[in-house]
């Protein structure tokens, strides 16, 4: 867990120049000096309601589907050592992932080990691993993702059983070796019955994950706990999911985050079925809902949700974060925006023991780039504004994709809200106040 922003005793929100020698030192509780401000001005500007109050902040970062097709396997292989490494996949965005208190993503592949899993066509396999349609990625990926800044991964998606039930368990084992938390798939009934909850900067978060199905691969009848699957939206399974979200909310955590794999592939907008499920999840107690599976971005929605005591709370859903990392890309033959995504920050605040709130949401548009040497995620605005500083062998197609992402991504995400955004340091931020 990456702990950074924490509470302060006194907040001063203004830096002034030309102060007199009569100055006042304002300190954070970690003894770092915030600024020197004229004492008379300080006395007039400090909000007395914040003095001696504990204020905690958390930034939760989420990204979309993380998939490894055969082209990524080629580029990650070292012939001399007969080994793989995918560090370069994340190197342009790792600062955004690490500059967060907690970073999560959807791991849409298995880590079953070399020459394990299902038999696939030779053209989709490489050095004992394979891409679509049954993904099995070298286990070094867990190490690479931990180093890139990830803390938790959803392992519940339609590719969870790509390497058989044994692959479900080995994936969890490899993630555990690297200290990566995971939700959505389990080794036994005891693990499946526990709701994953973690403390981040004095706030408690519960994380749950579900998938609409598993591509026709049946969950073994003697191991129903393996995957949180809705079995193609079976009503009883949906009810079970709702009950579990309610149970998480009733434990008294500050926020319930639900990650759900649903919707139609390559559709730019959610269908009515997705919206109905989201309604039920919010009603059950979910605060943040993160969607995946369409492989393209779908819009954000901000809800005012009525609570039992008559008050309201904010709820946030992004129906699909699209592909964060994959070999899929836009072509005339396949004109879907499968190479465009965002890094999404959700910022939370808690004052003393009052109910914590979602304060703002930020987005960094991303685009998957590839040449003959690498396939990596690029932060769109940063790259376009500093192209000369990067040694990128990027062609006209690549430039066009970056420019498309800059011009259209935020507009599409904000389809369902009229809130304005502030652009700063390559991030687009909307306030929920």
N, C-alpha and C positions, 0 to 999 in steps of 0.2 A: 504494500500500500504506500502511496506517495503522499506524505503529509506535508502540506505547505501552509496555506492560509489558515490562521487560527484566530481566536477572539482577541479583542483589544479592550483596554479599560476606557480610553477616551478616544473618540474619532474626531479628527480635524480634516475637513474636506477642502481646504484652500491653502495654497502656498503663496506667500506674499513676498515681494522684494522691497528693498529700501527700508527695512525695519530699523528702529532706533536701538540703542545699546541696551535698553530695557526690554529684554527678550525672555521668552518662556520656552522651555524645552518640553515638547510633547513626545511621550514614548509609547511604543507598543509594549505589550506584556513580555515580548522576547528581548526587551531592552535595546532594540534598534531605534535610533532617533528618527522620527518621522519628519520633523521640520522645526525651524525656529521662527516663532511668530510673536509679534508685539503683544505683550500681556493684556493691554487694554482691549485689543481687538479680540483676543482669545476669549476673554470673559464675556464679551457680547455675543460671540458667534457659537459657543458650545451649546449643543442641545442638551439641556439638563436631563431630559428623559433617557439619555444614553449613558450618562455618567454612572460609573460603578456597575454597569450592566455587562454581562457576558454575551458577546456576540460571536457566533460560530458561522463559518462559511464553508461550503463544499462545492467543488466543481466535479460533476460526473460527465465523463466523455464517452460517447457512443459512436461506433462505426458499423457499417453494414456487413454484407456477406464477404467472407474470406475464403476464396476457392483457389485450387491449384490444378490447372489444366496441364496437358503434356508440354506445352510451350514453356511454361514456368519451370517444369522439371528439367528440361534441356538447359535452360540458362542457369539453374542452380547447381548443376553437376560439375565436379572437378575430376577430370580424368586421372590426374596424377595421384590423387589420394582416394579415388573411388568413393567420394563422399559428396554430400549436398550441403549447401548453405544458402539461405534466403535473406541474409541481412540487407542486401541492396533493395529488396522489395519495399522496405520501410524507411530507408535512410533519409529520404526527403521530407518525411512527415513525422519522424519520431519525436522531434521537439514538441510538436502539438500534442502528441499522445502522452509524453512525459510531464508536460506542464499542466497537470491535472491531478486531482486527488484520487481518482479511480477511473480506470479506462476499461470499457467492455466492447465486445464484438461478437459476431456470429461465425463460429468455426464450421464452415460447410464442407468439411472433408473429414476423413478418419485418419488416425495414426495407428496403423495396424502392424507396422514393421515390414521390412523388405520381404517380398515374395509371399505375402499373406493377403487374405481377403478373397474376393470373388474373382473367378477367371473372367478376363475381359479380352476384347479383340486386341491383337498385337499392336495395331496402329495407335492404340490409346495407352499403351504401357511404355515405361522407360526405366531401365535398370532396376526392375523389381517393384516399381511403383506405378500408379496409373491415375489418369485424369478421368474426364467424363466418359461413360455415364456412371461409373462406380469409383468414386474418389478414394485414393489411399496415398497420402502424402508422407514424405520422409519425416521421421519423428523429430529431426533437428528443428522443425518449424516451431515446436513448443518453446525451445530455447530462444529462437530468433524473436518470437512474439513477446516473450518475457523481457528480453533486452530492449525491445522497441517501446515498452511502456505499458503493455497490457496487464490487467489485474484479474479479469474474469471473462470467461467465454461461455456463450450459450452453445450447447452441443445437441440441442433438439431441433432437427430439421429433416427434410425429406431424404437427406443423404446419410443419416445417422447409422443405418444398417448396411451401408455400402460394402463394408468389410466383415459382414456377418456379426452375430452377437458377440463373438470374441473381440471383434474390432471396436465395439462400443466400450468394452472394458479396458482394452489396451490404450485406447485414446485417453481415457481418464487417468490411467497409470502414468503415461508420459506427461500429461499436464501436471499431475501431482509432483512429479520429479522436479519440475521447474517452478513450483510454487504458484501455479496458476489455478485460481478458483474456477468452478464450472457448475452450471445448472442445466437441468433438462434431461440428462441421462444418468443412470445409476447402476451400481454393481449389485445391490441387494435391496431388500424391502426396507431395512433400517435407514439406509441412505435416502431412499425415495420418500420416506415419511417425514424427513427433516426439511424444514424450510431454511434455505441458506440466508443467514442474517449476519451483517457485519457492521462494526462501528467505524464511522469515518468522521473525524473532527467533531466528536461529541454528538453526532447524529446517528441514528440506527436506520439501516436500509435492509429491506428484504428483497431478494431477487428470485424470480420464478421464470421458467421458460417452457414453451409448448410448441408442438408442430402439428399441422393439419394432418400429416400422414408420413409414410416412409417409402414412397415409390413402389408400393405393391409388395415389399418385403415384409412378411408377417413378423410381429413380435412373438417370440416363443410363448406358448401358453403357460409354460412352467416358469417364465420370467417376465411377467407383465410389468414389473417395475423398471425394466431397462430404459424405457423412453416415455416421456410425457407426450403421448400422441392423442390427438382428438379423433383418430380413426375416421378420417374424411368427414369431420364435423358431426359425429354421432352425438345425439342430444344428451345422452347420459354422460358422455365424456366431457362435453362442454359444461354440464352441471358440476361435474367433479372439479374441473378447473376453477369455476366460480367459487365453489366451496373452499378450495385451497387458498385462493386470493383473499377471501373473507377471513380465513383462519390467520393468514399472515397479518392482515390489518388489525385483527383483534388482539394481537400480541402487544400492541402499543408502540410499534416501530414508528419512526417519523415518516418514512416513505416506503411504499410498495412499488417496485419496478417490475413490470411484466414484459417479457420478451416473447413475441409470438410470430411463428412462421406461418403466414397465411396469404390469401389473395390469389390473383391471377398473374402468371408470369408475363412480363413485358407490357403490362397495363400501367399507364401513367397515373391513373386515379383509382382509389379504392372502390370495391363493389359494395352493394348493400349488405352483403353477408359480413364483410369486414366491419362495417359501421355498426351492425347489430351486436357483434361480439364485443367491440370496443365499448359500446353503451353498457353492456352487462359487466364488463371488467371495471369500469369507473364506478358503477353502482355498488360493486362488491368491495371496493376500497382501493383499487389501483390508483396510483398518482401519476405514474409515467408508464406509457405503453410504447414499446419500440417494435415496429414491424419489419419483417424480412420475407423473402421468397420471390417477389416480382422481378428482382434483378435490375430494377430501375427505381429512381426516386419517386415517391408519392408524397403528397403534401402533409404539412403539419396542421394540427388542429389544437386550439386552446379552449378548454372547457371551464365553466363555472359550475361546480358540482355541489349540490345541496347535501349538507351533513345532517345527522339525526338531531342535533341540537338547534337546528334552524340556521346555522351559519353556512358559509360557502367556502370551498377550497378550490384551488387551481389544479386542473388536470391537463396533462400534455400527452398527445399522441402524435407520432410520425408513422404514417401507415406503412411506409417502406423506406429504409435507408439505402436501398439499391446495393450494387456491388461496390465494396470498398477495394478489393483486390481480386482480379481474375484475368483470364485471357480474352474474355468477351469484349467486343468493341463494335462501334457503329460502322455499318457498311451499307451500301445501296441495297444489297441483297437482304440484310438484316438491319433495318433502320430503327433500332431501339437504342436508347441512350444508356447502354450497359457499361460504359466506361466512365460514367459521371456519377459522383456521389458527394457526400459531405462528411466532415468531422463535426459532430454535434456536441456542444457543451451545454449542460443544464446546470444552472447556478442556484444553490439553495442557501437559505439563511435561517438561523435560529437565534432568538434573543432570550436569554435566561431559560426558563422552562416553558415558555410559551410555544404554541404550535409552530413548527417550522414551516417555511413557505418556499415555493419556487419563485425566484426573483427575476430571472432572465434566461434567455436561450441564445446561444451563439452558433454560427455556422462558418466553417472554412470549406469552400468548394474544392473538390479534388477531381483528378482525372487520371486514369491509368494510362501509362506511357510505356511503349516498348520499342526497342531497336534490336539489332542483332546480338547485343551483349547483355541487356538487362530488361526486366519488366518490373516497373515500380509505380507507386502511387505518388502523384505530384500535387502539391498545394497550388492551386491554379493562380491566384492573384500574386502570390510571392514569386512564382516562376516567371510570369509574364512581366512583372515590374522589374525583375532583376535577371533577365535572360542572359546578359553578357557575363554575369558572375558565375553561371553554372556551365559546366562542361558537358552539355547535353547534345548528343547527336540526334536532333529532332527535326523531322522533315515537315513539309508544308501541311500534310495531313494532321500531324501532331499539334502544330500551332493552331490550326483551325479548330481542333477539338478543345484545346484550352480556351480559345476565344469564345467558343459556343458555351462552355461551362460557365465562364465569367458572365456572359450576357443573359443566361437563362435560368441558372440553377436557383438562385434565391427567389426570383420571381415565381418559379414553379412551386417551391416549398411553401411560400406564403399565400398560395391561392385561396385558402380558406380563412384568412385573417386580414384585417385592414390595418394592423399595427405597422408603424414605421420602424425602420431599423437605423442603427448607427454603425458606420463603417470605421474601423480603427484597427491598425496592426494586422491587416488581412482577414479580420473577422467581421461578420455581419451580426449585430446583436439587437435583439428586441427585448424590451422590458415588459414584464407582466404586471407591473404596478398600475 
